[in-house]
Amino acid sequence: MSGDTSANFAKVGICGSGIMGAGLAEVVARAGIDVIVCARTQDGAASMLATVSNSLSKQVSKGKLSEDERSLAISLVRATSSLVDLKDCDLVIESIVEDLDAKRHLFAELDSVINEAAILVTNTSTLAVIEMARMTKRPDRVCGLHFFNPVVIMPLVEIIRPLTASDETIAKVVNFVKACGKDGVHVQDKAGFIVNALLFPYLNNAVRMLESGTASMSDIDTAMMGGCNFPMGPFTLLDLVGIDTSVSILDALYAEFSDDNYQPRPSLRRLVAEGKLGRKTGQGFYTY
């Protein structure tokens, strides 16, 4: 835990109390920074706090964190169900559903509530950051920080710079990423950024291969793990990401680039229609 926030932010707000929101809260708190998470409901807020507490306890049991570090981190996290409670934050990270209209609406709300010197950040994995910046009166203080799930483990953060962002804003978030113990990479504001723009054509084409009968699902997964040293195969990864999320990402990429490699395969849309969204629903390509 660094505890050094001299070049960063004294108080960070997070909008969204799901898996990503809880992970972000833990990482920020472990950097020694006060963090407040805004959930839609009090139950959601309580659930997020429990998730963070449980995760920190697991780190202690694994010997990766001391009991004192765990106690300090949990003391730095609090939750609310009111956006107004984020008004004194220096940085606010949006991490809600991957839907542009929902994100644009939230950025407009945040802009009217948060102090005017604060930086607003989206954790979008694919969507155009400029579309959110345009909803504010501070487009120079809006950018993207795409953390990866699980946030506590994954070392990478994509730092997305829309045309409107100032050098000062980017410099501050670069320092914040470093304070969180993450490796930042810089990318322009183009759909999918680096990782998803390269990853999702691969995942989509794995589904195309399955549909064409080239090989079975399990054999494709085994081949990509054994032949490319990937930690998991494409179908296991699609189930982990979420089939619905994967389709949304592919739709956004296709809208931007009009490339057939980004056009979601029929099998993906069929699974979404059937409510088989992957691990989170207990069934996707595989059954859990």
C-alpha positions as a Markdown table, in Angstrom:
| # | Residue | x | y | z |
|---|---|---|---|---|
| 1 | Met | 0.0 | 0.0 | 0.0 |
| 2 | Ser | 1.6 | 3.2 | -1.1 |
| 3 | Gly | -0.1 | 5.8 | 1.2 |
| 4 | Asp | 1.5 | 8.5 | -0.9 |
| 5 | Thr | -1.1 | 10.6 | -2.7 |
| 6 | Ser | 0.9 | 13.8 | -3.0 |
| 7 | Ala | 0.8 | 13.7 | -6.8 |
| 8 | Asn | -2.6 | 12.3 | -7.0 |
| 9 | Phe | -6.1 | 12.7 | -5.5 |
| 10 | Ala | -7.1 | 12.9 | -1.9 |
| 11 | Lys | -10.6 | 11.6 | -2.4 |
| 12 | Val | -11.9 | 9.4 | -5.2 |
| 13 | Gly | -15.6 | 8.6 | -6.1 |
| 14 | Ile | -16.8 | 5.6 | -7.9 |
| 15 | Cys | -20.2 | 5.3 | -9.6 |
| 16 | Gly | -21.2 | 1.6 | -9.8 |
| 17 | Ser | -21.1 | -1.0 | -7.0 |
| 18 | Gly | -20.9 | -4.2 | -9.1 |
| 19 | Ile | -17.8 | -6.4 | -9.5 |
| 20 | Met | -15.8 | -3.7 | -11.2 |
| 21 | Gly | -16.9 | -1.0 | -8.7 |
| 22 | Ala | -15.9 | -3.1 | -5.7 |
| 23 | Gly | -12.6 | -4.0 | -7.4 |
| 24 | Leu | -11.8 | -0.3 | -8.1 |
| 25 | Ala | -12.7 | 0.6 | -4.5 |
| 26 | Glu | -10.3 | -2.0 | -3.1 |
| 27 | Val | -7.4 | -1.0 | -5.4 |
| 28 | Val | -7.9 | 2.8 | -4.7 |
| 29 | Ala | -8.1 | 2.1 | -0.9 |
| 30 | Arg | -5.0 | 0.0 | -1.0 |
| 31 | Ala | -3.2 | 2.9 | -2.6 |
| 32 | Gly | -4.0 | 4.8 | 0.6 |
| 33 | Ile | -6.7 | 7.1 | -0.9 |
| 34 | Asp | -10.1 | 7.8 | 0.6 |
| 35 | Val | -12.8 | 6.3 | -1.7 |
| 36 | Ile | -16.6 | 6.6 | -1.7 |
| 37 | Val | -18.7 | 4.3 | -3.9 |
| 38 | Cys | -22.1 | 5.4 | -5.1 |
| 39 | Ala | -24.6 | 2.5 | -5.6 |
| 40 | Arg | -28.2 | 2.7 | -6.8 |
| 41 | Thr | -29.6 | 1.3 | -3.6 |
| 42 | Gln | -28.5 | 1.0 | 0.1 |
| 43 | Asp | -28.5 | -2.8 | -0.4 |
| 44 | Gly | -26.1 | -2.4 | -3.3 |
| 45 | Ala | -23.9 | -0.2 | -1.2 |
| 46 | Ala | -23.8 | -2.8 | 1.7 |
| 47 | Ser | -23.1 | -5.6 | -0.7 |
| 48 | Met | -20.2 | -3.7 | -2.2 |
| 49 | Leu | -18.7 | -3.1 | 1.2 |
| 50 | Ala | -19.0 | -6.8 | 2.1 |
| 51 | Thr | -17.3 | -7.7 | -1.2 |
| 52 | Val | -14.4 | -5.4 | -0.5 |
| 53 | Ser | -14.0 | -6.7 | 3.0 |
| 54 | Asn | -14.1 | -10.3 | 2.0 |
| 55 | Ser | -11.6 | -9.7 | -0.8 |
| 56 | Leu | -9.2 | -8.0 | 1.6 |
| 57 | Ser | -9.5 | -10.8 | 4.1 |
| 58 | Lys | -8.6 | -13.3 | 1.4 |
| 59 | Gln | -5.5 | -11.3 | 0.6 |
| 60 | Val | -4.5 | -11.5 | 4.3 |
| 61 | Ser | -5.1 | -15.2 | 4.4 |
| 62 | Lys | -2.8 | -15.6 | 1.4 |
| 63 | Gly | -0.1 | -13.6 | 3.0 |
| 64 | Lys | -0.3 | -10.8 | 0.4 |
| 65 | Leu | -1.6 | -8.2 | 2.9 |
| 66 | Ser | -1.0 | -7.6 | 6.6 |
| 67 | Glu | -3.9 | -7.3 | 9.0 |
| 68 | Asp | -3.0 | -3.6 | 9.6 |
| 69 | Glu | -3.0 | -3.0 | 5.9 |
| 70 | Arg | -6.4 | -4.6 | 5.6 |
| 71 | Ser | -7.8 | -2.6 | 8.4 |
| 72 | Leu | -6.5 | 0.7 | 6.9 |
| 73 | Ala | -7.8 | -0.1 | 3.5 |
| 74 | Ile | -11.3 | -1.0 | 4.7 |
| 75 | Ser | -11.4 | 2.2 | 6.8 |
| 76 | Leu | -10.8 | 4.3 | 3.7 |
| 77 | Val | -13.9 | 2.9 | 1.9 |
| 78 | Arg | -17.4 | 4.0 | 2.4 |
| 79 | Ala | -20.6 | 3.8 | 0.3 |
| 80 | Thr | -23.6 | 5.9 | -0.5 |
| 81 | Ser | -26.7 | 5.8 | -2.7 |
| 82 | Ser | -26.6 | 9.6 | -3.4 |
| 83 | Leu | -24.5 | 11.3 | -6.1 |
| 84 | Val | -24.5 | 14.4 | -4.0 |
| 85 | Asp | -22.1 | 12.7 | -1.6 |
| 86 | Leu | -19.5 | 12.6 | -4.3 |
| 87 | Lys | -19.4 | 16.4 | -4.5 |
| 88 | Asp | -16.0 | 16.8 | -2.8 |
| 89 | Cys | -14.2 | 14.2 | -4.7 |
| 90 | Asp | -11.1 | 15.2 | -6.8 |
| 91 | Leu | -11.7 | 12.3 | -9.2 |
| 92 | Val | -14.8 | 10.4 | -10.0 |
| 93 | Ile | -14.7 | 7.1 | -12.0 |
| 94 | Glu | -17.9 | 5.9 | -13.8 |
| 95 | Ser | -18.2 | 2.1 | -13.9 |
| 96 | Ile | -21.8 | 1.4 | -14.7 |
| 97 | Val | -23.5 | -0.7 | -17.4 |
| 98 | Glu | -21.8 | -0.5 | -20.9 |
| 99 | Asp | -24.5 | 1.6 | -22.4 |
| 100 | Leu | -23.7 | 4.9 | -24.0 |
| 101 | Asp | -27.1 | 6.6 | -23.2 |
| 102 | Ala | -26.8 | 5.6 | -19.5 |
| 103 | Lys | -23.2 | 6.8 | -19.3 |
| 104 | Arg | -24.0 | 10.1 | -21.1 |
| 105 | His | -26.9 | 10.8 | -18.7 |
| 106 | Leu | -24.7 | 10.0 | -15.7 |
| 107 | Phe | -21.9 | 12.3 | -16.9 |
| 108 | Ala | -24.4 | 15.2 | -17.2 |
| 109 | Glu | -25.6 | 14.5 | -13.7 |
| 110 | Leu | -22.1 | 14.3 | -12.3 |
| 111 | Asp | -21.1 | 17.5 | -14.0 |
| 112 | Ser | -23.8 | 19.4 | -12.2 |
| 113 | Val | -22.9 | 17.9 | -8.8 |
| 114 | Ile | -19.2 | 17.5 | -8.6 |
| 115 | Asn | -16.9 | 20.4 | -7.8 |
| 116 | Glu | -15.8 | 22.1 | -11.0 |
| 117 | Ala | -12.1 | 21.3 | -10.6 |
| 118 | Ala | -12.6 | 17.6 | -10.4 |
| 119 | Ile | -11.7 | 15.1 | -13.1 |
| 120 | Leu | -14.4 | 12.8 | -14.5 |
| 121 | Val | -13.3 | 9.4 | -15.8 |
| 122 | Thr | -15.1 | 6.5 | -17.6 |
| 123 | Asn | -14.1 | 2.9 | -17.2 |
| 124 | Thr | -15.7 | 2.0 | -20.5 |
| 125 | Ser | -14.1 | -0.9 | -22.3 |
| 126 | Thr | -15.2 | 0.2 | -25.8 |
| 127 | Leu | -17.3 | 3.3 | -26.1 |
| 128 | Ala | -16.2 | 6.7 | -27.3 |
| 129 | Val | -15.0 | 8.8 | -24.4 |
| 130 | Ile | -15.7 | 12.1 | -26.3 |
| 131 | Glu | -19.4 | 11.3 | -26.2 |
| 132 | Met | -19.4 | 11.5 | -22.4 |
| 133 | Ala | -17.1 | 14.5 | -22.3 |
| 134 | Arg | -19.6 | 16.4 | -24.5 |
| 135 | Met | -22.2 | 16.0 | -21.8 |
| 136 | Thr | -20.2 | 18.2 | -19.4 |
| 137 | Lys | -19.0 | 21.7 | -19.1 |
| 138 | Arg | -15.5 | 20.4 | -18.4 |
| 139 | Pro | -14.5 | 18.4 | -21.5 |
| 140 | Asp | -10.8 | 19.2 | -20.8 |
| 141 | Arg | -11.2 | 17.2 | -17.5 |
| 142 | Val | -12.8 | 14.1 | -18.9 |
| 143 | Cys | -10.9 | 11.0 | -20.0 |
| 144 | Gly | -11.0 | 7.2 | -19.9 |
| 145 | Leu | -9.3 | 4.7 | -17.6 |
| 146 | His | -10.1 | 1.2 | -18.7 |
| 147 | Phe | -9.3 | -1.2 | -15.8 |
| 148 | Phe | -9.6 | -4.9 | -16.4 |
| 149 | Asn | -11.5 | -7.5 | -14.4 |
| 150 | Pro | -10.6 | -8.7 | -11.8 |
| 151 | Val | -9.2 | -5.2 | -11.0 |
| 152 | Val | -7.2 | -6.4 | -8.0 |
| 153 | Ile | -5.2 | -8.9 | -10.1 |
| 154 | Met | -5.0 | -7.5 | -13.6 |
| 155 | Pro | -2.0 | -5.1 | -14.0 |
| 156 | Leu | -3.1 | -3.1 | -17.0 |
| 157 | Val | -5.0 | 0.1 | -17.4 |
| 158 | Glu | -5.7 | 1.7 | -20.8 |
| 159 | Ile | -5.5 | 5.5 | -20.5 |
| 160 | Ile | -7.8 | 6.9 | -23.2 |
| 161 | Arg | -7.4 | 10.4 | -24.3 |
| 162 | Pro | -10.3 | 12.1 | -26.1 |
| 163 | Leu | -9.4 | 15.1 | -28.3 |
| 164 | Thr | -10.8 | 17.5 | -25.6 |
| 165 | Ala | -8.6 | 16.3 | -22.7 |
| 166 | Ser | -5.9 | 18.6 | -21.4 |
| 167 | Asp | -2.2 | 17.6 | -20.8 |
| 168 | Glu | -2.8 | 18.3 | -17.1 |
| 169 | Thr | -5.7 | 15.9 | -16.9 |
| 170 | Ile | -3.7 | 13.1 | -18.5 |
| 171 | Ala | -0.7 | 13.7 | -16.3 |
| 172 | Lys | -2.8 | 13.5 | -13.2 |
| 173 | Val | -4.5 | 10.3 | -14.2 |
| 174 | Val | -1.2 | 8.8 | -15.2 |
| 175 | Asn | 0.1 | 9.4 | -11.6 |
| 176 | Phe | -3.1 | 8.0 | -10.2 |
| 177 | Val | -2.7 | 4.8 | -12.2 |
| 178 | Lys | 0.9 | 4.5 | -10.9 |
| 179 | Ala | -0.2 | 5.1 | -7.3 |
| 180 | Cys | -2.7 | 2.2 | -7.8 |
| 181 | Gly | 0.2 | -0.1 | -8.7 |
| 182 | Lys | -1.0 | -0.5 | -12.3 |
| 183 | Asp | 0.8 | -0.4 | -15.7 |
| 184 | Gly | -0.8 | 2.3 | -17.9 |
| 185 | Val | -0.8 | 2.3 | -21.7 |
| 186 | His | -1.8 | 5.4 | -23.8 |
| 187 | Val | -4.4 | 5.1 | -26.5 |
| 188 | Gln | -6.4 | 7.5 | -28.6 |
| 189 | Asp | -10.2 | 7.6 | -28.3 |
| 190 | Lys | -11.1 | 4.9 | -30.9 |
| 191 | Ala | -13.6 | 2.2 | -30.3 |
| 192 | Gly | -12.2 | -0.9 | -28.4 |
| 193 | Phe | -9.0 | 1.0 | -27.7 |
| 194 | Ile | -6.1 | -1.6 | -27.8 |
| 195 | Val | -7.2 | -4.7 | -26.1 |
| 196 | Asn | -10.8 | -5.1 | -27.1 |
| 197 | Ala | -10.1 | -4.0 | -30.7 |
| 198 | Leu | -7.7 | -6.9 | -31.0 |
| 199 | Leu | -9.4 | -9.4 | -28.7 |
| 200 | Phe | -13.0 | -9.4 | -29.9 |
| 201 | Pro | -12.3 | -10.2 | -33.6 |
| 202 | Tyr | -10.5 | -13.3 | -32.3 |
| 203 | Leu | -13.3 | -14.3 | -30.0 |
| 204 | Asn | -15.9 | -13.6 | -32.7 |
| 205 | Asn | -14.0 | -15.7 | -35.2 |
| 206 | Ala | -13.7 | -18.6 | -32.7 |
| 207 | Val | -17.5 | -18.6 | -32.7 |
| 208 | Arg | -17.5 | -18.5 | -36.5 |
| 209 | Met | -15.2 | -21.5 | -36.5 |
| 210 | Leu | -17.5 | -23.4 | -34.2 |
| 211 | Glu | -20.5 | -22.6 | -36.4 |
| 212 | Ser | -18.7 | -23.8 | -39.5 |
| 213 | Gly | -17.9 | -27.1 | -37.9 |
| 214 | Thr | -14.1 | -26.8 | -38.1 |
| 215 | Ala | -13.7 | -28.1 | -34.6 |
| 216 | Ser | -15.6 | -28.6 | -31.3 |
| 217 | Met | -15.8 | -25.9 | -28.7 |
| 218 | Ser | -13.6 | -27.8 | -26.2 |
| 219 | Asp | -11.0 | -28.6 | -28.9 |
| 220 | Ile | -10.8 | -24.9 | -29.9 |
| 221 | Asp | -10.3 | -23.9 | -26.3 |
| 222 | Thr | -7.7 | -26.5 | -25.8 |
| 223 | Ala | -5.9 | -25.6 | -29.0 |
| 224 | Met | -5.6 | -21.9 | -28.1 |
| 225 | Met | -4.4 | -22.7 | -24.6 |
| 226 | Gly | -1.8 | -25.3 | -25.7 |
| 227 | Gly | -0.8 | -23.7 | -29.0 |
| 228 | Cys | -0.7 | -20.0 | -28.0 |
| 229 | Asn | -0.1 | -20.4 | -24.2 |
| 230 | Phe | -3.3 | -18.4 | -23.5 |
| 231 | Pro | -4.6 | -18.9 | -19.9 |
| 232 | Met | -8.0 | -19.8 | -21.2 |
| 233 | Gly | -9.7 | -20.6 | -24.5 |
| 234 | Pro | -12.1 | -18.2 | -26.3 |
| 235 | Phe | -15.3 | -19.8 | -25.2 |
| 236 | Thr | -14.3 | -19.9 | -21.6 |
| 237 | Leu | -13.3 | -16.2 | -21.9 |
| 238 | Leu | -16.6 | -15.3 | -23.6 |
| 239 | Asp | -18.4 | -16.9 | -20.7 |
| 240 | Leu | -16.3 | -15.0 | -18.2 |
| 241 | Val | -16.7 | -11.6 | -19.9 |
| 242 | Gly | -20.5 | -12.2 | -20.4 |
| 243 | Ile | -22.1 | -13.0 | -23.7 |
| 244 | Asp | -24.3 | -9.9 | -23.5 |
| 245 | Thr | -21.3 | -7.7 | -22.7 |
| 246 | Ser | -19.4 | -9.3 | -25.6 |
| 247 | Val | -22.2 | -8.6 | -28.1 |
| 248 | Ser | -22.4 | -5.0 | -26.9 |
| 249 | Ile | -18.7 | -4.5 | -27.4 |
| 250 | Leu | -18.8 | -6.2 | -30.9 |
| 251 | Asp | -21.8 | -4.0 | -31.9 |
| 252 | Ala | -19.9 | -0.9 | -30.9 |
| 253 | Leu | -16.8 | -2.0 | -32.8 |
| 254 | Tyr | -18.9 | -2.8 | -35.9 |
| 255 | Ala | -20.6 | 0.6 | -35.8 |
| 256 | Glu | -17.2 | 2.2 | -35.7 |
| 257 | Phe | -15.3 | 0.2 | -38.3 |
| 258 | Ser | -17.9 | -1.6 | -40.4 |
| 259 | Asp | -15.7 | -4.7 | -40.5 |
| 260 | Asp | -17.3 | -8.1 | -40.7 |
| 261 | Asn | -14.9 | -9.4 | -38.1 |
| 262 | Tyr | -16.8 | -7.3 | -35.6 |
| 263 | Gln | -20.3 | -8.4 | -36.6 |
| 264 | Pro | -21.6 | -10.5 | -33.7 |
| 265 | Arg | -22.1 | -14.1 | -34.8 |
| 266 | Pro | -25.6 | -15.6 | -34.7 |
| 267 | Ser | -24.7 | -18.0 | -31.9 |
| 268 | Leu | -23.8 | -15.1 | -29.6 |
| 269 | Arg | -27.1 | -13.3 | -30.3 |
| 270 | Arg | -29.0 | -16.5 | -29.8 |
| 271 | Leu | -27.4 | -17.1 | -26.4 |
| 272 | Val | -28.3 | -13.6 | -25.3 |
| 273 | Ala | -31.9 | -14.1 | -26.4 |
| 274 | Glu | -32.1 | -17.3 | -24.4 |
| 275 | Gly | -30.7 | -15.5 | -21.3 |
| 276 | Lys | -27.6 | -17.7 | -21.3 |
| 277 | Leu | -25.0 | -15.0 | -20.6 |
| 278 | Gly | -22.1 | -17.0 | -19.2 |
| 279 | Arg | -20.8 | -17.5 | -15.7 |
| 280 | Lys | -23.1 | -14.9 | -14.2 |
| 281 | Thr | -26.2 | -16.8 | -15.2 |
| 282 | Gly | -24.8 | -20.3 | -14.8 |
| 283 | Gln | -24.9 | -21.1 | -18.5 |
| 284 | Gly | -23.3 | -19.7 | -21.6 |
| 285 | Phe | -21.3 | -21.8 | -24.0 |
| 286 | Tyr | -20.6 | -24.0 | -21.0 |
| 287 | Thr | -22.7 | -24.8 | -18.0 |
| 288 | Tyr | -21.5 | -23.7 | -14.5 |
